[in-house]
Amino acid sequence: MAYRIIETCVNCWACEPLCPSNAIQAATPHFVIDARACTECDGAFADAQCASICPVEGAILDGAGVAVNPPGSLTGIPPERMAQAIAEIRAR
């Protein structure tokens, strides 16, 4: 099952050069992963290279549709705390 990049991708170009199977291509409005070419880096790396470099939480999904970098995984801020902090900032 191949990974998939969704619309939260910001086209930062971090993942494309790291993909060992050249499965990631620039597209509009965000990068895409060619499911036929994606190996999920199985056998080549312990972790998928696109997911290891992606700076956007939730932008890459695995074959089951689960975020590889789920909300809070990069910032260390639980999603519920992030929502509370944003609400506090907006209330100022």
C-alpha positions as CSV (number, residue, x, y, z in Angstrom):
1,M,0.0,0.0,0.0
2,A,1.5,3.3,-1.0
3,Y,1.6,6.5,0.9
4,R,-0.4,9.5,-0.2
5,I,0.1,13.3,0.1
6,I,-3.0,15.3,0.8
7,E,-4.0,18.9,0.3
8,T,-2.3,20.2,3.5
9,C,1.0,19.8,1.7
10,V,2.7,23.2,1.3
11,N,4.9,22.2,-1.6
12,C,8.1,22.8,0.4
13,W,10.1,20.3,-1.8
14,A,11.6,18.5,1.2
15,C,10.3,15.1,0.3
16,E,10.8,14.9,-3.4
17,P,14.6,14.6,-3.5
18,L,14.7,12.1,-0.7
19,C,12.3,9.5,-2.3
20,P,14.5,6.5,-3.2
21,S,11.9,5.2,-5.6
22,N,11.3,8.6,-7.3
23,A,7.6,8.2,-6.6
24,I,7.0,11.8,-5.6
25,Q,6.2,14.4,-8.3
26,A,5.3,18.0,-8.2
27,A,1.7,18.6,-9.1
28,T,-1.1,21.2,-8.6
29,P,-2.0,22.1,-6.0
30,H,0.4,19.8,-4.0
31,F,2.9,17.0,-4.5
32,V,1.6,13.5,-5.3
33,I,3.0,10.0,-4.7
34,D,2.8,7.6,-7.6
35,A,1.2,4.5,-5.9
36,R,2.7,2.2,-8.5
37,A,6.3,3.4,-7.7
38,C,6.0,4.0,-3.9
39,T,7.7,1.2,-1.9
40,E,7.1,3.0,1.5
41,C,11.0,2.7,1.7
42,D,10.4,-0.9,2.7
43,G,13.8,-2.7,2.9
44,A,15.7,0.5,2.2
45,F,15.1,2.5,5.3
46,A,13.6,2.0,8.8
47,D,11.2,4.9,8.1
48,A,9.6,6.3,5.0
49,Q,11.9,9.1,3.9
50,C,9.0,11.4,2.8
51,A,7.5,11.1,6.3
52,S,10.8,11.6,8.1
53,I,11.4,15.0,6.4
54,C,7.9,16.4,6.0
55,P,7.4,19.5,8.2
56,V,3.6,19.4,8.0
57,E,1.7,17.3,10.5
58,G,-0.9,15.1,8.8
59,A,0.2,15.8,5.2
60,I,1.2,12.3,4.4
61,L,-1.1,9.3,4.9
62,D,-0.3,5.6,4.9
63,G,-2.1,3.1,2.9
64,A,-4.9,2.8,5.5
65,G,-5.4,6.6,5.4
66,V,-3.7,7.3,8.8
67,A,-1.5,10.3,9.1
68,V,2.2,9.2,9.2
69,N,3.0,12.5,11.1
70,P,-0.2,12.9,13.1
71,P,-1.1,16.2,14.8
72,G,1.2,16.8,17.7
73,S,3.9,14.5,16.5
74,L,6.2,17.2,15.3
75,T,5.4,20.1,17.6
76,G,4.9,17.9,20.7
77,I,1.7,19.9,21.4
78,P,-1.4,17.7,21.8
79,P,-4.1,18.7,19.3
80,E,-6.5,19.7,22.0
81,R,-3.9,21.9,23.7
82,M,-3.1,23.5,20.3
83,A,-6.8,24.3,19.7
84,Q,-7.0,25.9,23.2
85,A,-3.8,27.9,22.6
86,I,-5.1,29.2,19.3
87,A,-8.4,30.2,20.9
88,E,-6.5,32.0,23.7
89,I,-4.4,34.0,21.2
90,R,-7.4,34.9,19.1
91,A,-9.3,36.2,22.2
92,R,-6.5,38.7,22.9
